[in-house]
């Protein structure tokens, strides 16, 4: 993986964190995945270690959970 992946669910906490991440590392360095809109990515996020959103998956596989917005159980509904 060469880019970071930012997972979120569209809540205000997530949207704010998304803007900060893009400003910090640049939009060309991060893929944004809105799990509420692309539910097919939930399993991949969980396999990568995402336990809550917003979260940033770094290119070397570390998951950085950022300011708790929602658990994955909440995202799955």
N, C-alpha and C positions, 0 to 999 in steps of 0.2 A: 504494500500500500504506500503510495507516494504522497497522498494528501490526507489531511485530517478530515474527519467526518463529524459534523455537529448534528446531534439528534435533539429534536424538541417536539412539543405537542401543541404549540400555538398559544399557550397561555401568556399573559403579560410578562411573567418572569422569563419565560423562554425567548420571547421576541426581543426583550431588552438584552439578554445575554447573547443572542444571535448578532445583534448590531455591534455589540462590544467585540465579539470574536472576529467578525469581519473587519472591523476597524483595526484590530490588533495584528492579525496575521494576513489579511487580504483575501478578497473573494476568490482569487485564483488558487489559493492554497487550502481551501476548505470546501467540502461538499456539504450542503445543507439538506437534511432529511427531516421533513415534518411527518412524524409518525401518525398523526391524526388524519393526514391526507393520504399517506402511503403506508397503509397498514401491512403491506407485504414485507416491509423492512423490519418489523418488530422482532421477528425471530433472529435475524442477523444481528440486531442490536443486542439482544439478550445473550447470544452466543459470544459476542465480543466482550461482555461483562457489564453492559449498561444496566444499572439497577433503578435509576430514576433519570428524569429529564429536567432541565437541560443537561446534556453531557457531551463532552468532546472526546472522540477516539483519536489518539495521536497516530502518526504513521508507524511508530514502533509498537503499537498495540496497547498502550496505556489508556485507561478510561479516566477522564477527569470529570467528576460530577460537580456541577456548578450550581450554587444557590438553589436548593431544592424547589422544584415546581410541581412534579407529580411522580408517583411511583410507576413502574412498568405495569403493575396490576391495574392502576387507574387508567393508564393509556390503553390497555387491552379492553377495558370496560367490563 
